[in-house]
């Protein structure tokens, strides 16, 4: 397409092919890629992607629960407290290890934009502020939040220090959003329900907030937020593959939701290597949109939001 450039706002990479395959071993259909850096860069060349956001993910809650379950049953009192503190410290070290590796990748390959991940349930406010400053110094370009993985709603006050620091350092936030995972107790909907980010958008008006997966299952809430707050955006990962398949959008439905949310608010995300970025790009090109709308979704909007 004439004048087109492409930015992928949601992808993942892994240190080794083995780690990548382990991370994706539960998928119904194994992906073509193991998630290596060289694979991603080759894919970018083949598809014409100019820049890619690489999101680091550390499942600290799952790892912590497993570690705690392995503690001796006869531990009690001070000994248990000490053991639990050591588990927490190991989780934070693992998160640091992943985040700083992602930043190193970004320094080595400027076309890859590292977004670091923090767990606001495991980390206190002092630690969060310290780690965000450290991440900025190491070259982080944004922050990833994982409500479903770490167990929090967007308006949980424990996340406030992350929002404050992100706004202060002009770091965009990419937040997992939608109906992924089991419903938590309490009747408030899935952890990633978009409506709970409304208070965030209002409280931090200069924060660029990108909600993942077009709020899968809660698209109408994304549309409400985008009309109300100019700093709310949505990315397309996991939503463009298999249009017209049973249980998925038709192309016309996809376009309807894009326009309800606002074409200027839609950013391309592929979640490579779990999904085929070329297929997602081709899907956008084939949708009944204007050429200008396609250019905005494929790259122009992201260029503005990511301040590239």
Backbone as CSV, one residue per row, in Angstrom:
resi,resn,N_x,N_y,N_z,CA_x,CA_y,CA_z,C_x,C_y,C_z
1,UNK,0.850,-1.181,0.000,0.000,0.000,0.000,0.893,1.241,0.000
2,UNK,0.609,2.192,-0.861,1.440,3.368,-1.032,1.525,4.149,0.273
3,UNK,2.758,4.477,0.689,2.962,5.273,1.883,2.762,4.522,3.185
4,UNK,2.659,3.197,3.112,2.348,2.402,4.301,3.617,2.064,5.079
5,UNK,3.540,2.193,6.396,4.539,1.576,7.261,3.797,0.912,8.405
6,UNK,4.424,-0.097,8.992,3.715,-0.978,9.912,4.437,-1.026,11.250
7,UNK,3.660,-0.940,12.333,4.181,-1.067,13.690,3.338,-2.108,14.420
8,UNK,4.008,-3.067,15.028,3.334,-4.096,15.819,3.468,-3.717,17.292
9,UNK,2.343,-3.464,17.968,2.390,-2.993,19.348,2.302,-4.101,20.388
10,UNK,2.362,-5.371,19.949,2.266,-6.446,20.942,2.895,-7.719,20.389
11,UNK,4.101,-8.009,20.849,4.787,-9.250,20.488,5.615,-9.711,21.685
12,UNK,6.115,-10.948,21.601,6.936,-11.504,22.678,8.172,-12.160,22.075
13,UNK,9.266,-12.148,22.820,10.469,-12.880,22.422,10.983,-13.653,23.629
14,UNK,11.777,-14.690,23.343,12.304,-15.550,24.391,13.801,-15.735,24.180
15,UNK,14.502,-15.982,25.280,15.964,-16.097,25.212,16.404,-17.246,24.324
16,UNK,15.716,-18.375,24.435,16.086,-19.568,23.670,14.836,-20.188,23.066
17,UNK,15.048,-21.027,22.066,13.929,-21.737,21.450,13.247,-22.649,22.459
18,UNK,14.028,-23.249,23.343,13.456,-24.149,24.347,12.516,-23.395,25.285
19,UNK,12.942,-22.224,25.745,12.094,-21.427,26.635,10.817,-21.015,25.906
20,UNK,10.955,-20.625,24.645,9.786,-20.228,23.870,8.796,-21.365,23.703
21,UNK,9.293,-22.531,23.394,8.393,-23.679,23.206,7.721,-24.059,24.521
22,UNK,8.440,-23.973,25.624,7.825,-24.260,26.927,6.716,-23.269,27.234
23,UNK,6.941,-21.996,26.897,5.940,-20.972,27.174,4.670,-21.185,26.367
24,UNK,4.803,-21.854,25.211,3.657,-22.017,24.319,3.195,-23.465,24.194
25,UNK,3.641,-24.323,25.109,3.372,-25.754,24.957,1.907,-26.122,25.124
26,UNK,1.118,-25.265,25.761,-0.289,-25.593,25.995,-1.224,-25.085,24.898
27,UNK,-0.671,-24.495,23.855,-1.510,-24.002,22.768,-2.117,-25.172,21.992
28,UNK,-3.328,-24.958,21.488,-3.998,-26.019,20.726,-3.236,-26.340,19.444
29,UNK,-2.713,-25.290,18.815,-1.926,-25.481,17.597,-0.551,-24.862,17.802
30,UNK,0.507,-25.675,17.830,1.850,-25.127,18.032,2.180,-24.093,16.954
31,UNK,2.717,-22.943,17.323,3.048,-21.922,16.320,4.250,-22.321,15.479
32,UNK,4.416,-21.618,14.381,5.542,-21.895,13.479,6.865,-21.475,14.094
33,UNK,6.828,-20.556,15.044,8.047,-19.964,15.568,8.233,-20.319,17.038
34,UNK,9.495,-20.278,17.475,9.802,-20.505,18.882,9.958,-19.193,19.643
35,UNK,9.886,-18.070,18.926,9.935,-16.775,19.591,11.314,-16.203,19.774
36,UNK,12.274,-16.651,18.979,13.631,-16.121,19.080,13.760,-14.743,18.452
37,UNK,14.787,-14.012,18.863,15.005,-12.659,18.350,15.271,-12.685,16.856
38,UNK,16.113,-13.604,16.420,16.421,-13.673,14.979,15.173,-14.003,14.173
39,UNK,14.323,-14.878,14.708,13.067,-15.203,14.030,12.183,-13.969,13.904
40,UNK,12.073,-13.206,14.986,11.237,-12.010,14.953,11.771,-10.999,13.956
41,UNK,13.042,-10.766,13.968,13.625,-9.775,13.047,13.451,-10.222,11.598
42,UNK,13.576,-11.534,11.347,13.345,-12.041,9.996,11.888,-11.843,9.593
43,UNK,10.975,-12.106,10.527,9.550,-11.898,10.255,9.266,-10.438,9.958
44,UNK,9.887,-9.540,10.693,9.695,-8.110,10.445,10.161,-7.723,9.043
45,UNK,11.292,-8.258,8.630,11.780,-7.963,7.278,10.812,-8.498,6.217
46,UNK,10.313,-9.708,6.442,9.425,-10.333,5.460,8.083,-9.612,5.355
47,UNK,7.598,-9.098,6.467,6.264,-8.491,6.500,6.287,-6.977,6.352
48,UNK,7.462,-6.381,6.424,7.563,-4.934,6.304,7.249,-4.191,7.589
49,UNK,7.351,-4.885,8.734,7.107,-4.226,10.019,8.320,-3.367,10.364
50,UNK,8.062,-2.107,10.678,9.131,-1.129,10.942,9.614,-1.189,12.389
51,UNK,8.684,-1.263,13.339,9.016,-1.336,14.756,8.070,-2.340,15.427
52,UNK,8.586,-3.006,16.483,7.780,-3.972,17.216,7.965,-3.768,18.708
53,UNK,6.867,-3.702,19.436,6.903,-3.696,20.898,7.102,-5.130,21.373
54,UNK,8.154,-5.355,22.172,8.374,-6.682,22.763,8.027,-6.588,24.252
55,UNK,7.052,-7.370,24.664,6.543,-7.312,26.031,7.123,-8.454,26.849
56,UNK,7.811,-8.123,27.935,8.294,-9.171,28.823,7.172,-9.585,29.774
57,UNK,7.100,-10.863,30.057,6.047,-11.420,30.917,6.695,-12.345,31.936
58,UNK,6.416,-12.113,33.215,6.905,-12.986,34.276,5.718,-13.417,35.132
59,UNK,5.345,-14.686,35.111,4.171,-15.158,35.869,4.486,-15.319,37.354
60,UNK,4.758,-14.203,38.004,5.227,-14.242,39.390,4.215,-14.882,40.334
61,UNK,2.916,-14.651,40.101,1.922,-15.210,41.027,1.896,-16.732,40.965
62,UNK,1.906,-17.269,39.756,1.902,-18.729,39.593,3.165,-19.343,40.173
63,UNK,4.304,-18.715,39.867,5.570,-19.235,40.379,5.615,-19.150,41.906
64,UNK,5.095,-18.062,42.452,5.108,-17.890,43.905,4.228,-18.944,44.579
65,UNK,3.034,-19.166,44.029,2.139,-20.169,44.615,2.779,-21.555,44.597
66,UNK,3.459,-21.878,43.513,4.124,-23.175,43.422,5.235,-23.290,44.456
67,UNK,6.027,-22.208,44.585,7.135,-22.228,45.542,6.626,-22.341,46.976
68,UNK,5.560,-21.623,47.291,5.008,-21.675,48.644,4.445,-23.054,48.960
69,UNK,3.861,-23.703,47.959,3.290,-25.035,48.184,4.364,-26.075,48.473
70,UNK,5.608,-25.768,48.115,6.705,-26.708,48.317,7.456,-26.480,49.624
71,UNK,7.054,-25.468,50.396,7.686,-25.233,51.685,7.307,-26.364,52.659
72,UNK,8.202,-26.721,53.560,7.890,-27.782,54.538,6.642,-27.440,55.356
73,UNK,5.802,-28.417,55.562,4.540,-28.192,56.267,4.756,-27.845,57.732
74,UNK,5.896,-28.249,58.297,6.122,-28.005,59.719,6.723,-26.632,60.004
75,UNK,6.915,-25.817,58.959,7.406,-24.460,59.181,6.320,-23.624,59.836
76,UNK,6.700,-22.839,60.795,5.713,-21.982,61.442,6.385,-20.738,61.978
77,UNK,5.565,-19.745,62.280,6.058,-18.534,62.909,7.130,-17.833,62.107
78,UNK,8.211,-17.469,62.769,9.286,-16.686,62.159,9.940,-17.416,60.995
79,UNK,10.084,-18.725,61.097,10.715,-19.499,60.023,9.885,-19.442,58.745
80,UNK,8.581,-19.545,58.880,7.719,-19.463,57.696,7.764,-18.059,57.090
81,UNK,7.721,-17.045,57.921,7.787,-15.678,57.423,9.080,-15.445,56.640
82,UNK,10.168,-15.959,57.174,11.455,-15.817,56.494,11.446,-16.545,55.153
83,UNK,10.902,-17.754,55.134,10.852,-18.536,53.894,9.974,-17.859,52.854
84,UNK,8.843,-17.309,53.290,7.948,-16.617,52.356,8.604,-15.355,51.811
85,UNK,9.362,-14.652,52.643,10.074,-13.462,52.186,11.140,-13.831,51.156
86,UNK,11.789,-14.960,51.367,12.802,-15.418,50.404,12.162,-15.787,49.071
87,UNK,10.974,-16.398,49.115,10.252,-16.716,47.883,9.913,-15.423,47.133
88,UNK,9.389,-14.443,47.856,9.057,-13.156,47.226,10.281,-12.532,46.572
89,UNK,11.394,-12.577,47.249,12.612,-11.988,46.696,13.049,-12.717,45.431
90,UNK,12.915,-14.033,45.407,13.266,-14.791,44.198,12.370,-14.401,43.035
91,UNK,11.093,-14.184,43.309,10.172,-13.788,42.240,10.561,-12.432,41.665
92,UNK,10.896,-11.500,42.541,11.290,-10.168,42.075,12.587,-10.232,41.287
93,UNK,13.498,-11.081,41.700,14.750,-11.242,40.959,14.492,-11.828,39.574
94,UNK,13.565,-12.772,39.506,13.219,-13.369,38.213,12.604,-12.316,37.293
95,UNK,11.752,-11.456,37.857,11.148,-10.400,37.070,12.214,-9.417,36.573
96,UNK,13.119,-9.033,37.463,14.223,-8.166,37.064,15.012,-8.795,35.923
97,UNK,15.314,-10.078,36.075,16.122,-10.792,35.082,15.466,-10.703,33.698
98,UNK,14.166,-10.929,33.643,13.452,-10.863,32.369,13.375,-9.435,31.837
99,UNK,13.058,-8.493,32.723,12.933,-7.100,32.280,14.242,-6.555,31.741
100,UNK,15.333,-6.802,32.472,16.609,-6.227,32.036,17.108,-6.901,30.768
101,UNK,16.776,-8.177,30.599,17.118,-8.836,29.328,16.362,-8.180,28.174
102,UNK,15.063,-7.911,28.367,14.295,-7.239,27.327,14.882,-5.876,26.983
103,UNK,15.312,-5.139,28.004,15.929,-3.830,27.749,17.234,-3.977,26.966
104,UNK,17.998,-5.017,27.288,19.240,-5.270,26.557,18.960,-5.575,25.090
105,UNK,17.907,-6.351,24.837,17.513,-6.637,23.458,17.186,-5.339,22.722
106,UNK,16.461,-4.444,23.386,16.115,-3.180,22.766,17.319,-2.300,22.477
107,UNK,18.309,-2.341,23.357,19.527,-1.562,23.105,20.305,-2.128,21.927
108,UNK,20.273,-3.442,21.780,21.018,-4.093,20.698,20.310,-3.935,19.355
109,UNK,18.974,-3.991,19.383,18.185,-3.920,18.152,17.164,-2.780,18.292
110,UNK,17.492,-1.596,17.815,16.625,-0.431,18.033,15.230,-0.561,17.430
111,UNK,15.034,-1.495,16.509,13.702,-1.680,15.934,12.758,-2.416,16.900
112,UNK,13.306,-2.953,17.998,12.514,-3.648,19.000,12.374,-2.755,20.233
113,UNK,11.141,-2.491,20.638,10.853,-1.541,21.710,10.475,-2.308,22.978
114,UNK,11.350,-2.338,24.002,11.077,-3.164,25.187,10.069,-2.522,26.138
115,UNK,9.024,-3.281,26.467,8.047,-2.917,27.494,8.265,-3.869,28.666
116,UNK,8.567,-3.318,29.837,8.855,-4.137,31.013,7.583,-4.399,31.808
117,UNK,7.614,-5.444,32.623,6.436,-5.910,33.346,6.665,-5.818,34.848
118,UNK,5.676,-5.287,35.573,5.749,-5.225,37.033,4.502,-5.862,37.630
119,UNK,4.680,-6.462,38.802,3.579,-7.112,39.522,3.200,-6.228,40.711
120,UNK,2.106,-5.469,40.622,1.759,-4.529,41.693,1.240,-5.206,42.954
121,UNK,0.941,-6.492,42.879,0.488,-7.214,44.063,1.696,-7.676,44.877
122,UNK,2.748,-8.061,44.195,3.946,-8.564,44.867,4.877,-7.429,45.296
123,UNK,4.794,-6.280,44.623,5.739,-5.183,44.843,5.084,-4.053,45.628
124,UNK,5.830,-3.474,46.559,5.316,-2.307,47.263,5.635,-1.046,46.473
125,UNK,5.075,0.086,46.893,5.200,1.328,46.139,6.650,1.788,46.006
126,UNK,7.432,1.634,47.077,8.839,2.049,47.034,9.592,1.227,45.994
127,UNK,9.373,-0.086,45.994,10.044,-0.961,45.029,9.621,-0.628,43.611
128,UNK,8.335,-0.375,43.404,7.840,-0.040,42.072,8.545,1.213,41.546
129,UNK,8.595,2.256,42.352,9.219,3.509,41.894,10.695,3.305,41.578
130,UNK,11.360,2.533,42.407,12.768,2.243,42.174,12.963,1.484,40.867
131,UNK,12.133,0.462,40.644,12.299,-0.380,39.461,11.934,0.366,38.177
132,UNK,10.944,1.242,38.228,10.610,2.013,37.028,11.772,2.933,36.669
133,UNK,12.351,3.607,37.669,13.505,4.468,37.382,14.647,3.654,36.777
134,UNK,14.884,2.476,37.335,15.953,1.619,36.821,15.654,1.190,35.392
135,UNK,14.397,0.856,35.125,14.011,0.429,33.781,14.213,1.543,32.764
136,UNK,13.840,2.747,33.124,14.037,3.886,32.223,15.523,4.061,31.922
137,UNK,16.346,3.931,32.946,17.777,4.055,32.741,18.350,2.986,31.833
138,UNK,17.689,1.819,31.798,18.159,0.720,30.959,17.532,0.731,29.562
139,UNK,16.650,1.711,29.315,16.107,1.850,27.969,14.709,1.338,27.747
140,UNK,13.954,1.073,28.814,12.568,0.632,28.634,11.766,1.701,27.907
141,UNK,10.881,1.264,27.014,10.071,2.192,26.230,8.610,2.204,26.664
142,UNK,8.239,1.324,27.597,6.874,1.261,28.069,6.754,0.206,29.159
143,UNK,5.532,0.046,29.667,5.251,-0.896,30.743,4.093,-1.798,30.333
144,UNK,4.208,-3.082,30.664,3.140,-4.056,30.438,2.475,-4.358,31.771
145,UNK,1.143,-4.332,31.804,0.383,-4.753,32.972,-0.430,-5.989,32.613
146,UNK,-0.464,-6.950,33.545,-1.119,-8.232,33.283,-2.138,-8.527,34.381
147,UNK,-3.304,-7.882,34.341,-4.316,-8.097,35.379,-4.704,-9.563,35.547
148,UNK,-4.902,-10.268,34.444,-5.322,-11.659,34.527,-4.266,-12.568,35.107
149,UNK,-3.011,-12.272,34.836,-1.919,-13.121,35.289,-1.543,-12.834,36.742
150,UNK,-1.649,-11.562,37.129,-1.216,-11.164,38.476,-2.379,-10.910,39.432
151,UNK,-3.611,-10.921,38.920,-4.770,-10.871,39.786,-5.100,-9.512,40.368
152,UNK,-5.419,-8.543,39.514,-5.844,-7.226,39.990,-6.724,-6.564,38.944
153,UNK,-7.557,-5.632,39.378,-8.333,-4.802,38.465,-7.561,-3.517,38.171
154,UNK,-7.904,-2.902,37.057,-7.166,-1.718,36.640,-7.192,-0.587,37.646
155,UNK,-8.263,-0.467,38.443,-8.368,0.632,39.399,-7.909,0.253,40.804
156,UNK,-7.213,-0.866,40.942,-6.636,-1.256,42.228,-5.587,-0.219,42.627
157,UNK,-5.718,0.335,43.820,-4.805,1.404,44.240,-3.356,0.936,44.356
158,UNK,-3.133,-0.355,44.440,-1.749,-0.842,44.470,-1.046,-0.621,43.137
159,UNK,-1.817,-0.359,42.065,-1.225,-0.105,40.754,-0.926,1.381,40.572
160,UNK,-1.462,2.218,41.436,-1.315,3.664,41.271,0.140,4.118,41.128
161,UNK,1.092,3.596,41.914,2.482,4.028,41.706,3.015,3.748,40.307
162,UNK,2.553,2.668,39.689,2.976,2.381,38.313,2.424,3.445,37.374
163,UNK,1.139,3.772,37.507,0.552,4.803,36.660,1.250,6.155,36.866
164,UNK,1.518,6.489,38.116,2.173,7.769,38.408,3.538,7.852,37.735
165,UNK,4.318,6.791,37.874,5.659,6.789,37.292,5.602,6.753,35.769
166,UNK,4.673,5.986,35.209,4.546,5.922,33.756,4.197,7.300,33.188
167,UNK,3.272,7.987,33.825,2.916,9.329,33.355,4.097,10.281,33.513
168,UNK,4.796,10.202,34.626,5.919,11.093,34.879,7.027,10.903,33.852
169,UNK,7.321,9.639,33.492,8.404,9.351,32.553,7.906,9.212,31.115
170,UNK,6.643,9.529,30.884,6.034,9.473,29.550,6.170,8.080,28.917
171,UNK,5.922,7.063,29.741,5.944,5.684,29.265,4.521,5.228,28.977
172,UNK,4.228,4.780,27.767,2.900,4.201,27.523,2.737,2.894,28.280
173,UNK,1.509,2.574,28.609,1.197,1.306,29.269,0.364,0.441,28.329
174,UNK,0.796,-0.798,28.168,0.038,-1.816,27.442,-0.553,-2.759,28.477
175,UNK,-1.874,-2.780,28.591,-2.534,-3.580,29.625,-3.344,-4.703,29.003
176,UNK,-3.144,-5.907,29.530,-3.980,-7.043,29.157,-5.433,-6.694,29.474
177,UNK,-6.325,-6.907,28.526,-7.732,-6.557,28.749,-8.625,-7.602,28.084
178,UNK,-9.776,-7.861,28.715,-10.719,-8.792,28.117,-11.090,-9.925,29.048
179,UNK,-11.669,-10.961,28.472,-12.271,-12.044,29.254,-11.382,-13.271,29.413
180,UNK,-10.051,-13.080,29.320,-9.133,-14.214,29.452,-9.126,-14.740,30.879
181,UNK,-9.021,-16.060,31.015,-8.883,-16.676,32.323,-10.207,-16.860,33.043
182,UNK,-10.168,-17.553,34.164,-11.398,-17.796,34.923,-11.909,-16.525,35.579
183,UNK,-13.203,-16.506,35.848,-13.789,-15.365,36.542,-13.357,-15.377,38.004
184,UNK,-12.809,-14.270,38.498,-12.468,-14.200,39.919,-13.731,-14.034,40.763
185,UNK,-13.662,-14.320,42.046,-14.844,-14.153,42.899,-15.207,-12.675,43.057
186,UNK,-16.466,-12.423,43.382,-16.871,-11.049,43.679,-17.831,-10.443,42.691
187,UNK,-18.019,-11.071,41.532,-19.000,-10.588,40.578,-18.631,-9.327,39.831
188,UNK,-17.358,-8.967,39.809,-16.939,-7.742,39.118,-16.462,-8.008,37.692
189,UNK,-16.554,-9.243,37.255,-16.085,-9.573,35.915,-14.623,-9.973,35.928
190,UNK,-14.078,-10.241,34.738,-12.697,-10.685,34.620,-11.733,-9.605,35.105
191,UNK,-10.555,-10.060,35.525,-9.547,-9.119,36.015,-9.266,-8.015,34.990
192,UNK,-9.243,-8.366,33.713,-8.884,-7.402,32.685,-10.051,-6.597,32.143
193,UNK,-11.154,-6.537,32.861,-12.322,-5.810,32.368,-11.977,-4.333,32.145
194,UNK,-12.212,-3.807,30.931,-11.785,-2.438,30.611,-12.398,-1.354,31.484
195,UNK,-13.632,-1.528,31.929,-14.308,-0.461,32.662,-13.491,0.019,33.859
196,UNK,-12.694,-0.861,34.442,-11.927,-0.490,35.629,-10.713,0.382,35.301
197,UNK,-10.450,0.586,34.009,-9.389,1.501,33.621,-9.910,2.929,33.409
198,UNK,-11.233,3.122,33.496,-11.787,4.465,33.318,-11.281,5.434,34.365
199,UNK,-11.261,5.002,35.610,-10.759,5.842,36.693,-9.283,6.181,36.480
200,UNK,-8.553,5.249,35.904,-7.136,5.465,35.617,-6.970,6.556,34.553
201,UNK,-7.730,6.432,33.472,-7.638,7.407,32.386,-7.992,8.805,32.878
202,UNK,-8.981,8.902,33.783,-9.377,10.202,34.313,-8.337,10.761,35.278
203,UNK,-7.743,9.903,36.090,-6.792,10.348,37.105,-5.422,10.674,36.525
204,UNK,-5.096,10.063,35.387,-3.780,10.273,34.766,-3.986,10.669,33.302
205,UNK,-4.432,11.897,33.055,-4.843,12.302,31.706,-3.714,12.347,30.680
206,UNK,-2.459,12.368,31.128,-1.336,12.374,30.187,-0.755,10.987,29.980
207,UNK,-1.340,9.999,30.634,-0.888,8.617,30.483,-1.493,8.017,29.226
208,UNK,-0.645,7.476,28.352,-1.133,6.800,27.148,-1.407,5.341,27.511
209,UNK,-2.683,4.979,27.507,-3.137,3.681,27.993,-3.648,2.852,26.819
210,UNK,-2.932,1.769,26.511,-3.286,0.880,25.407,-3.889,-0.398,25.993
211,UNK,-5.150,-0.663,25.701,-5.827,-1.838,26.232,-5.746,-2.982,25.217
212,UNK,-5.285,-4.123,25.680,-4.994,-5.229,24.794,-6.218,-5.957,24.272
213,UNK,-6.051,-6.582,23.124,-7.023,-7.515,22.543,-8.385,-6.866,22.284
214,UNK,-8.396,-5.537,22.131,-9.656,-4.806,21.922,-10.671,-5.141,23.021
215,UNK,-10.146,-5.470,24.230,-11.036,-5.758,25.354,-11.900,-6.973,25.136
216,UNK,-11.357,-7.998,24.521,-12.115,-9.182,24.099,-13.243,-9.557,25.073
217,UNK,-14.469,-9.563,24.552,-15.637,-9.849,25.348,-16.249,-8.632,26.012
218,UNK,-15.469,-7.551,26.058,-15.932,-6.299,26.662,-15.674,-5.127,25.714
219,UNK,-15.876,-5.363,24.426,-15.585,-4.327,23.433,-16.405,-3.050,23.664
220,UNK,-17.629,-3.220,24.103,-18.476,-2.042,24.318,-17.898,-1.143,25.402
221,UNK,-17.222,-1.731,26.387,-16.601,-0.915,27.432,-15.412,-0.138,26.876
222,UNK,-14.673,-0.743,25.953,-13.588,-0.013,25.288,-14.164,1.183,24.540
223,UNK,-15.275,0.973,23.821,-15.885,2.059,23.045,-16.329,3.203,23.950
224,UNK,-16.887,2.874,25.108,-17.298,3.915,26.058,-16.080,4.697,26.541
225,UNK,-15.004,3.987,26.891,-13.805,4.661,27.389,-13.166,5.547,26.325
226,UNK,-13.111,5.048,25.085,-12.452,5.828,24.029,-13.212,7.105,23.698
227,UNK,-14.537,7.089,23.850,-15.312,8.309,23.628,-15.107,9.312,24.755
228,UNK,-14.899,8.788,25.943,-14.843,9.645,27.129,-13.436,10.181,27.395
229,UNK,-12.411,9.388,27.059,-11.047,9.757,27.429,-10.138,9.750,26.196
230,UNK,-9.472,10.839,25.919,-8.610,10.908,24.730,-7.314,10.128,24.858
231,UNK,-6.995,9.624,26.052,-5.736,8.911,26.259,-5.904,7.392,26.283
232,UNK,-7.055,6.886,25.840,-7.311,5.443,25.818,-7.246,4.929,24.381
233,UNK,-6.503,3.839,24.193,-6.341,3.209,22.878,-6.565,1.698,23.033
234,UNK,-6.646,1.007,21.925,-6.824,-0.444,21.950,-5.996,-1.082,20.853
235,UNK,-5.466,-2.272,21.133,-4.693,-2.979,20.097,-5.389,-4.283,19.726
236,UNK,-5.034,-4.808,18.549,-5.844,-5.823,17.882,-5.411,-7.266,18.101
237,UNK,-4.390,-7.525,18.910,-3.852,-8.883,18.972,-4.919,-9.893,19.383
238,UNK,-4.861,-11.058,18.749,-5.768,-12.191,18.962,-7.154,-11.984,18.361
239,UNK,-7.407,-10.847,17.716,-8.759,-10.559,17.239,-8.907,-10.608,15.725
240,UNK,-7.802,-10.679,14.989,-7.885,-10.587,13.531,-7.740,-11.929,12.829
241,UNK,-7.291,-12.950,13.539,-7.126,-14.247,12.884,-8.454,-14.995,12.878
242,UNK,-8.736,-15.628,11.779,-9.923,-16.470,11.692,-11.239,-15.732,11.616
243,UNK,-11.227,-14.505,11.077,-12.505,-13.816,10.898,-13.428,-14.685,10.047
244,UNK,-14.699,-14.709,10.397,-15.726,-15.522,9.738,-15.761,-16.957,10.235
245,UNK,-14.799,-17.346,11.102,-14.887,-18.674,11.704,-15.954,-18.661,12.795
246,UNK,-16.432,-19.820,13.166,-17.486,-19.923,14.182,-17.042,-19.250,15.475
247,UNK,-17.878,-18.397,16.008,-17.598,-17.726,17.263,-16.717,-16.511,17.152
248,UNK,-16.292,-16.155,15.939,-15.429,-14.982,15.757,-16.159,-13.938,14.916
249,UNK,-15.598,-12.741,14.894,-16.202,-11.665,14.123,-16.232,-11.984,12.631
250,UNK,-17.166,-11.379,11.944,-17.075,-11.259,10.491,-16.241,-10.018,10.199
251,UNK,-15.724,-9.875,8.984,-15.003,-8.643,8.652,-15.849,-7.393,8.880
252,UNK,-17.139,-7.462,8.572,-18.008,-6.301,8.775,-18.125,-5.958,10.256
253,UNK,-18.205,-6.979,11.110,-18.282,-6.729,12.549,-16.993,-6.103,13.066
254,UNK,-15.861,-6.571,12.562,-14.582,-5.994,12.976,-14.545,-4.506,12.642
255,UNK,-14.953,-4.162,11.438,-14.957,-2.762,11.027,-15.923,-1.950,11.882
256,UNK,-17.074,-2.517,12.187,-18.042,-1.807,13.035,-17.432,-1.477,14.392
257,UNK,-16.766,-2.442,15.006,-16.150,-2.191,16.312,-15.001,-1.202,16.196
258,UNK,-14.203,-1.305,15.137,-13.115,-0.342,14.947,-13.666,1.079,14.928
259,UNK,-14.756,1.268,14.209,-15.311,2.618,14.073,-16.034,3.069,15.335
260,UNK,-16.649,2.137,16.060,-17.269,2.507,17.327,-16.213,2.951,18.337
261,UNK,-15.105,2.241,18.376,-14.009,2.608,19.276,-13.310,3.864,18.776
262,UNK,-13.217,3.985,17.454,-12.564,5.129,16.837,-11.340,4.682,16.068
263,UNK,-11.319,4.889,14.780,-10.199,4.441,13.961,-8.876,5.002,14.472
264,UNK,-8.878,6.236,14.964,-7.652,6.860,15.460,-7.144,6.214,16.751
265,UNK,-7.959,5.353,17.359,-7.572,4.719,18.630,-7.138,3.265,18.458
266,UNK,-7.174,2.737,17.248,-6.880,1.322,17.010,-5.427,1.152,16.565
267,UNK,-4.700,0.286,17.270,-3.308,0.006,16.948,-3.165,-1.468,16.581
268,UNK,-2.368,-1.750,15.579,-2.098,-3.137,15.220,-1.287,-3.816,16.318
269,UNK,-1.752,-4.976,16.753,-0.977,-5.848,17.636,-1.154,-7.267,17.143
270,UNK,-0.108,-8.077,17.161,-0.202,-9.425,16.589,-0.033,-10.541,17.622
271,UNK,0.630,-10.248,18.725,1.016,-11.258,19.708,1.852,-12.369,19.071
272,UNK,2.737,-11.960,18.150,3.728,-12.895,17.626,4.565,-13.384,18.803
273,UNK,4.993,-14.653,18.863,4.905,-15.716,17.866,3.668,-16.599,18.008
274,UNK,2.755,-16.268,18.926,1.567,-17.100,19.083,0.661,-16.993,17.859
275,UNK,0.705,-15.829,17.180,-0.120,-15.611,16.000,0.756,-15.130,14.850
276,UNK,0.256,-15.307,13.649,0.987,-14.990,12.427,0.792,-13.515,12.093
277,UNK,1.844,-12.727,12.208,1.723,-11.289,11.969,1.377,-10.980,10.517
278,UNK,1.868,-11.794,9.569,1.528,-11.554,8.165,0.033,-11.722,7.927
279,UNK,-0.567,-12.723,8.553,-2.009,-12.929,8.393,-2.794,-11.752,8.952
280,UNK,-2.360,-11.239,10.109,-3.069,-10.100,10.695,-2.960,-8.861,9.818
281,UNK,-1.772,-8.632,9.280,-1.572,-7.479,8.397,-2.434,-7.627,7.142
282,UNK,-2.426,-8.820,6.558,-3.241,-9.058,5.359,-4.726,-8.879,5.660
283,UNK,-5.147,-9.289,6.856,-6.558,-9.137,7.230,-6.943,-7.671,7.260
284,UNK,-6.108,-6.828,7.853,-6.400,-5.388,7.881,-6.492,-4.843,6.465
285,UNK,-5.582,-5.264,5.611,-5.575,-4.768,4.219,-6.842,-5.164,3.470
286,UNK,-7.441,-6.300,3.845,-8.622,-6.790,3.134,-9.938,-6.276,3.717
287,UNK,-9.901,-5.681,4.904,-11.137,-5.219,5.527,-11.771,-4.091,4.716
288,UNK,-13.093,-3.969,4.779,-13.774,-2.888,4.059,-13.581,-1.536,4.757
289,UNK,-12.335,-1.069,4.726,-11.932,0.210,5.285,-11.346,1.069,4.177
290,UNK,-11.265,2.358,4.397,-10.595,3.226,3.426,-9.087,3.030,3.526
291,UNK,-8.368,3.446,2.508,-6.907,3.340,2.530,-6.318,4.125,3.691
292,UNK,-6.887,5.275,3.973,-6.406,6.086,5.089,-6.631,5.372,6.418
293,UNK,-7.791,4.754,6.584,-8.077,4.029,7.823,-7.106,2.867,8.014
294,UNK,-6.810,2.155,6.944,-5.862,1.042,7.031,-4.481,1.524,7.417
295,UNK,-4.029,2.633,6.825,-2.711,3.168,7.166,-2.637,3.558,8.640
296,UNK,-3.715,4.145,9.146,-3.727,4.536,10.559,-3.601,3.320,11.468
297,UNK,-4.368,2.288,11.188,-4.364,1.097,12.037,-3.037,0.365,11.948
298,UNK,-2.486,0.250,10.751,-1.260,-0.518,10.557,-0.032,0.154,11.144
299,UNK,-0.046,1.485,11.265,1.180,2.095,11.783,1.107,3.541,12.209
300,UNK,0.296,4.341,11.537,0.315,5.769,11.828,-0.148,6.077,13.250
301,UNK,-1.183,5.387,13.712,-1.650,5.625,15.081,-0.577,5.253,16.098
302,UNK,0.055,4.099,15.907,1.075,3.653,16.853,2.273,4.584,16.858
303,UNK,2.639,5.093,15.696,3.765,6.030,15.624,3.511,7.242,16.499
304,UNK,2.268,7.707,16.485,1.883,8.873,17.306,1.836,8.499,18.782
305,UNK,1.201,7.379,19.100,1.003,7.003,20.503,2.333,6.624,21.163
306,UNK,3.198,5.937,20.431,4.488,5.535,20.976,5.534,6.629,20.855
307,UNK,5.158,7.728,20.223,6.048,8.892,20.060,7.346,8.498,19.373
308,UNK,7.209,7.838,18.234,8.381,7.379,17.478,8.798,8.443,16.454
